[in-house]
Amino acid sequence: MVFALVGLVVLALLGAVHRYVWRRFVGDTTAPGSRLRRAGTVAAFVLPLLSVGAMTSGRVGAPFWLQQVLAWPGFLWLACLLYLTLALLVGEVVRPVLLRVLARRDAARAGAESGTPSGTPAETSGTLTEVPDETRPRTEELVTSGSAGVSAPSEAVARTASEAPDPVAEPETEPAASTPAPALAPHPSRRLFVSRVVGGAAAAAGLATVGYGAYGVLRGPSVKRITVPLARLPRAAHGFRIAVVSDIHIGPILGRAHTRRIVDTINATSPDLVAVVGDLVDGSVADLGSAAEPLAALRARHGSYFVTGNHEYFSGAEQWIDHVRELGLVPLENARVEIEGFDLAGVNDIAGETEGQGPDFGRALGDRDRGRAAVLMAHQPVVIHDAVEHGVDLQLSGHTHGGQLWPGNYLAELANPTVAGLERYGDTQLFVSRGAGAWGPPVRVGAPSDITVVELASRQA
């Protein structure tokens, strides 16, 4: 029941956002009945349907080719919708300022065009002011001169002057300009111009942001390096390098080429050990097994290790555990191995609890020698308090993507103790990777993908 209500709220919110985006980009900038308006209206219905299809096709077991067809436009539109909406909201602040500036400019221009030369009535602030003309004879003077025996032409002038309108009487009929104009809404052409300027700028900003974020994902992750001192690490293990990679998310969008880029990047760092910290895939072994095969080329002196993430339990965790083992990785299912100078442990993701395969810290860490340093692989940072309780020196996690799409990092902070980077909790240090791939939209903004080489340092060195 609760899930259904949340779903309805989300759908209503998406509908309202799409309505707002349509209004600003289509309704305010195109003529009714025009081709552009018809095309924009069709897109406003088709694009959200593609997004829903992209999010649900894998869960309902749609053919993989259909998942791929829906994934690119559907997921990319979600990213576009986010940044187009944010850009439009900024435009709401700019819009009234532009309208006010244009209105003042038009008023100044109209005032300049209505100015009249001297010698005629001048209009100031809507009041007609008479300007006397001393060079024009009055009617009474013409009549008087005519009675004194002025010639016929003078009489004609007198008649003409008497028929001419008396300037003193002109103010009795108020001109239309003397009536103050009521406050009107912005001129339609002005509103249209501002709507197109704001809409064009918002579209450019939003689409450029998504394009740059997609380029960053498709280019592949960068390499980061950090040094982590461990109090119990022996001098012999000083400088031990672990290549930490999480959230690869092989799926309908990021396939075999994506996996190959990541493997090549890891191998170029010449690590002593590779730690794959969950969320390797978004799909079944049948659909994505071949895309994961480049993982067999990983090279490290002490091998490559794997723990499950929550997405493995959406994709057939047991089958994927068997498949990565075939590719040469060692799955740590609530297990521990002794490495040169420290213990390396791994626990299942908490999503496995629904299948009776959740994390078991007692099994992974309960009977170990507490005099040795311990490094724990756990997909989600939220288990850090269990790690502290069991005397772990360093926990390696992922899951958060660093927020992936700004301002998603603020939401990620609400659900995770650490979103990205290295932090200390008691005697335990927690490192959270931003991940090497992307979930949903193949876009990252403000949270670039990375592979991190963690170099362990001994305090005894």
Residue, then its C-alpha position, 0 to 999 in steps of 0.5 A: m500500500v505504501f509503495a503504491l502511494v509513493g509510486l502515485v506521488v512520484l508519477a504525479l510529480l513527474g507529470a507536473v514537472h513535464r507540464y511545466v517544462w512543456r509550458r515554458f519550452v513549447g506553450d510560451t514560445t510557439a504559435p497554437g497549431s504550429r508544427l513546432r508546438r505539435a512536435g513539442t507536445v508529442a515529445a512531452f508525451v513520448l519522452p516520459l514513456l520512454s523513461v518509464g520503459a527504460m526503468t521497468s523493462g529489465r525488471v519485467g524481463a523484456p528482451f535485452w535488445l528492447q532494454q537497449v533501445l529504451a535505455w539510451p533515450g529514456f535514461l538520458w531524458l531523465a538527466c535532461l529533465l533534471y537540468l532543464t528544470l533547474a535551468l528554467l527555475v533560474g530563468e524564472v528569476v531572470r524573466p521579470v527582470l528582462l520584462r522590466v528592462l524591455a518595458r522601460r526601454d520601449a517607454a523611453r523610445a516612445g517618449a523620444e518619438s512623441g516629442t514635438p518642436s517648440g511653438t506647439p502645445a507641449e505634453t508633460s505628464g499627461t497635462l496639456t500646457e498652452v504655449p502662447d504665440e506672440t507672433r500671431p495676431r488676435t481675432e479682435e485686432l483683425v476685426t478692428s483694423g477692418s473697421a478702420g477702412v482696411s482693404a478687402p484683402s485685410e477683410a479676407v484675412a480677418r474672416t480667415a482669422s475669425e474662422a480659425p480655431d481660437p487657441v484659448a479654446e483648444p484645451e476645452t477638448e482634451p486630447a486622447a493623450s491627456t487621459p492616463a493609460p491604464a497599466l497593461a500586461p507586457h506587450p505580446s511580442r515582448r513576452l514572446f521575445v523574453s520567453r524565447v530568450v529564457g527558454g533558449a538559454a535554459a535549453a542550452a545550459g541544460l543540454a550542455t550540462v548533460g552532454y558534458g556529464a555523458y562525455g565524462v562517463l563514456r570517456g571512462p574513470s580517472v585514477k585517484r591516489i590516496t595514502v591511508p596509514l594503518a596503526r597495525l600494518p607491519r613495515a613489510a606491508h608498507g606501500f601495499r597498493i589496492a586498486v578500488v573499483s566500485d559501481i561499474h554497472i555493466g548494463p544495456i548502456l555501458g557494455r563490454a567496451h566500458t569494462r575493457r576501459i576499466v580493466d585497462t585503467i586498473n592494469a596501468t596502475s600495476p596494483d598489488l590487489v584489486a578490490v571490486v566493491g559491488d554493483l558490477v552489473d545491471g542485468s542477468v548473466a545471460d544478457l551481460g556475461s560476455a560484457a563482463e569477460p574483460l575482467a578476466a584480464l585483470r592483473a595484480r600480484h595478490g589477485s582480484y577480489f569481489v563482493t556483492g552490491n545491492h544490484e547483484y541481488f536484482s540481477g541473480a547474485e548466485q549466477w554472477i558470483d559463479h561467473v566472476r569466479e570463472l573469470g578469475l576473481v575471488p568472491l568474498e561471501n562473508a569470508r576472509v583471506e590473509i594477505e601479506g601483512f593484513d587480513l582482507a575480509g568481505v561481506n555480502d550486501i545488506a540487500g541480500e538479507t531478503e534472500g537470506q544472504g545478508p552480511d555476517f560480520g561474525r563469520a567474516l571477522g569474528d575469529r581473526d587475530r586482532g593483532r593484525a590489521a584488517v581491511l574490509m570490503a563492504h558495498q554500502p557505507v552504512v555498515i561502518h558501525d559494524a566494522v568499528e565494532h569488529g575492529v576493522d582498520l579500513q573499510l572500502s565501500g561504494h554505492t553512493h556514486g558521490g551523488q552522481l547528478w548534482p544536487g543528488n549529493y545532498l540526498a545521498e548525504l541523508a542516507n549515507p554516513t560518507v558520500a565520497g572520500l576518506e573519513r574516520y569513525g573511531d579507530t576505523q577509517l572508511f573510504v567511499s569510492r564514487g564508482a567507475g560507472a553510472w546507474g540510470p542516466p549515463v551522466r555524472v555532474g559534480a561527481p566524476s567517476d574514478i578508480t582509486v589506488v589506496e596505498l597502505a602506510s605503516r606507522q612503523a616505517 
